[in-house]
Amino acid sequence: MKYNIRGENVEVTNAIKEYVERKIGKLERYFDTPPTSDVNVNISVYNEEQQIEVTIPMTNLLLRAEEQHVDLYAAIDLVVDKLERQIRKYKTKVNRKFRQQGSPKHVFAELEKEAMEARELDEYEDDAIEIVRTKRFNLKPMDSEEAVLQMDMLGHAFFVFENAITGNTNVVYKRRDGRYGLIEPS
């Protein structure tokens, strides 16, 4: 894995870099082949609170976790634990799905070059609507169940995807009652 470690309001020392690389490097045991893409790590300090955010773009999913703690090293440990849980949850669900379909069990392959991350930004000045950020990403063909899994792993309220059956662009979203909704074009 190639590491891109940035610090915000904190100097990223060699000791911190080595600790992050060693801890996140342990995630390689979950992959069939060693990943070759970037691992983006943002470390920041606000009001004596250490925050770490890790994003690992992959072919079939985007692993993303963030954690806050008073101690930076504890925050790194917690974020790695979160990433491990995400990988195990995803592998279990996908393997169960592929067993039912009779397909091969492994899913993890090459890492994608671009991460899919969508954040909602609400900024209104007077009555004018201002678009403050534009994101572009490739829509991956998948079914609605896999899209819901991706959305939950990213921690987002919605997820845009290409329906593998119809080829149309669809959106899954989390409803206020905790269940999920699907938007399909007519």
PLY file of the C-alpha trace (Angstrom):
ply
format ascii 1.0
element vertex 186
property float x
property float y
property float z
element edge 185
property int vertex1
property int vertex2
end_header
0.00 0.00 0.00
1.11 3.54 -0.68
0.47 5.91 2.20
-0.53 9.55 1.86
-0.38 10.91 5.42
-1.30 14.56 6.03
-1.34 16.55 9.22
-3.63 19.44 10.07
-2.55 21.54 13.07
-0.03 18.80 13.84
3.39 17.86 12.51
3.48 14.30 11.21
6.72 12.91 12.61
8.49 9.78 11.42
7.31 7.95 14.54
3.67 8.75 13.74
4.15 7.75 10.08
5.74 4.44 11.03
3.01 3.68 13.57
0.23 4.45 11.06
1.90 2.37 8.32
2.51 -0.56 10.68
-1.07 -0.58 12.02
-2.85 -0.09 8.69
-0.42 -2.52 7.04
-1.92 -5.27 9.21
-5.11 -4.96 7.13
-3.25 -6.57 4.20
-3.95 -10.00 5.69
-7.59 -9.58 4.61
-6.68 -9.27 0.92
-5.96 -12.07 -1.54
-3.17 -10.02 -3.13
-1.36 -7.08 -1.50
-3.15 -3.82 -2.42
-1.25 -1.40 -4.65
-3.21 1.83 -4.35
-3.13 4.82 -2.03
-4.23 4.89 1.59
-5.24 8.44 2.51
-4.72 9.35 6.15
-5.64 12.77 7.59
-4.52 13.55 11.12
-5.78 16.70 12.79
-5.83 18.29 16.22
-8.65 20.55 17.43
-8.98 21.68 21.05
-6.69 18.96 22.40
-8.77 16.32 20.57
-6.83 14.13 18.09
-8.76 13.07 14.99
-7.71 10.57 12.36
-9.54 9.83 9.13
-8.51 6.91 6.88
-9.83 6.31 3.35
-8.90 3.20 1.36
-10.46 3.11 -2.13
-11.03 -0.43 -3.40
-12.50 -2.06 -6.48
-15.71 -3.21 -4.85
-16.01 -0.80 -1.95
-14.55 2.21 -0.25
-13.24 1.67 3.26
-13.48 4.83 5.32
-13.29 5.39 9.05
-12.62 8.27 11.38
-12.03 8.41 15.09
-11.38 11.04 17.76
-9.45 10.56 20.99
-7.29 12.52 23.39
-4.32 10.28 22.52
-3.31 10.09 18.83
-1.99 6.53 19.07
-5.24 5.36 20.69
-7.19 7.07 17.88
-5.08 5.21 15.31
-5.79 1.88 17.05
-9.52 2.63 17.17
-9.71 3.58 13.49
-7.89 0.38 12.46
-10.36 -1.64 14.54
-13.23 0.09 12.70
-11.69 -0.71 9.32
-11.22 -4.37 10.30
-14.89 -4.61 11.31
-15.93 -3.09 7.98
-13.81 -5.56 6.01
-15.09 -8.57 7.96
-18.71 -7.42 7.63
-18.35 -6.84 3.91
-16.55 -10.14 3.25
-19.17 -12.06 5.25
-22.09 -10.50 3.37
-20.50 -10.80 -0.06
-19.30 -14.35 0.51
-22.77 -15.36 1.71
-24.29 -13.77 -1.39
-21.80 -15.47 -3.74
-22.26 -18.84 -2.03
-25.96 -18.55 -2.74
-25.23 -17.76 -6.38
-22.43 -20.35 -6.66
-19.76 -17.78 -7.50
-16.16 -17.62 -6.20
-15.72 -16.49 -2.62
-13.06 -13.82 -2.95
-13.93 -10.24 -3.89
-10.99 -8.08 -2.89
-8.69 -7.38 -5.84
-6.96 -4.21 -7.08
-7.58 -0.87 -5.42
-9.32 1.83 -7.46
-7.54 5.07 -8.23
-10.29 7.39 -7.09
-12.32 7.27 -3.90
-16.07 7.80 -3.97
-16.89 10.13 -1.13
-19.89 12.40 -1.06
-20.47 14.94 1.65
-23.48 17.14 1.93
-22.62 20.79 2.24
-25.39 23.25 2.94
-24.26 26.79 2.30
-26.82 29.36 1.34
-26.18 33.06 0.98
-29.38 35.09 0.93
-31.68 33.35 -1.57
-28.94 32.34 -4.02
-27.96 28.69 -4.30
-24.23 28.28 -4.53
-22.63 24.99 -5.53
-19.43 24.86 -3.51
-18.14 21.44 -4.56
-18.48 19.15 -7.55
-17.61 15.46 -7.37
-17.18 13.08 -10.26
-16.98 9.32 -9.93
-17.68 6.23 -11.99
-20.94 4.49 -11.22
-20.32 0.85 -10.46
-22.93 -1.72 -11.56
-24.38 -3.38 -8.45
-27.66 -4.47 -6.93
-29.56 -2.42 -4.36
-28.45 -4.62 -1.43
-24.77 -4.02 -2.22
-25.45 -0.28 -2.63
-27.03 -0.15 0.85
-23.95 -1.93 2.25
-21.66 0.61 0.55
-23.76 3.51 1.87
-23.62 2.15 5.44
-19.85 1.64 5.27
-19.37 5.22 4.11
-21.73 6.52 6.77
-23.77 8.47 4.23
-27.52 9.03 4.03
-27.71 8.15 0.31
-25.71 6.33 -2.38
-25.87 6.68 -6.18
-25.17 3.54 -8.25
-25.82 1.88 -11.59
-28.38 -0.91 -11.36
-26.63 -4.07 -12.61
-29.88 -5.50 -13.98
-31.47 -2.49 -15.72
-28.37 -0.34 -16.34
-30.21 2.72 -14.99
-28.86 5.14 -12.41
-30.53 4.52 -9.05
-30.27 5.99 -5.55
-30.66 4.20 -2.23
-31.26 6.29 0.88
-31.80 5.86 4.60
-35.28 6.80 5.77
-36.06 8.54 9.06
-37.60 5.31 10.39
-34.24 3.51 9.93
-35.28 1.50 6.89
-34.05 2.05 3.32
-35.57 3.51 0.18
-34.76 3.07 -3.51
-35.25 5.71 -6.21
-35.54 4.38 -9.77
-36.21 6.34 -12.98
-39.55 5.59 -14.63
0 1
1 2
2 3
3 4
4 5
5 6
6 7
7 8
8 9
9 10
10 11
11 12
12 13
13 14
14 15
15 16
16 17
17 18
18 19
19 20
20 21
21 22
22 23
23 24
24 25
25 26
26 27
27 28
28 29
29 30
30 31
31 32
32 33
33 34
34 35
35 36
36 37
37 38
38 39
39 40
40 41
41 42
42 43
43 44
44 45
45 46
46 47
47 48
48 49
49 50
50 51
51 52
52 53
53 54
54 55
55 56
56 57
57 58
58 59
59 60
60 61
61 62
62 63
63 64
64 65
65 66
66 67
67 68
68 69
69 70
70 71
71 72
72 73
73 74
74 75
75 76
76 77
77 78
78 79
79 80
80 81
81 82
82 83
83 84
84 85
85 86
86 87
87 88
88 89
89 90
90 91
91 92
92 93
93 94
94 95
95 96
96 97
97 98
98 99
99 100
100 101
101 102
102 103
103 104
104 105
105 106
106 107
107 108
108 109
109 110
110 111
111 112
112 113
113 114
114 115
115 116
116 117
117 118
118 119
119 120
120 121
121 122
122 123
123 124
124 125
125 126
126 127
127 128
128 129
129 130
130 131
131 132
132 133
133 134
134 135
135 136
136 137
137 138
138 139
139 140
140 141
141 142
142 143
143 144
144 145
145 146
146 147
147 148
148 149
149 150
150 151
151 152
152 153
153 154
154 155
155 156
156 157
157 158
158 159
159 160
160 161
161 162
162 163
163 164
164 165
165 166
166 167
167 168
168 169
169 170
170 171
171 172
172 173
173 174
174 175
175 176
176 177
177 178
178 179
179 180
180 181
181 182
182 183
183 184
184 185
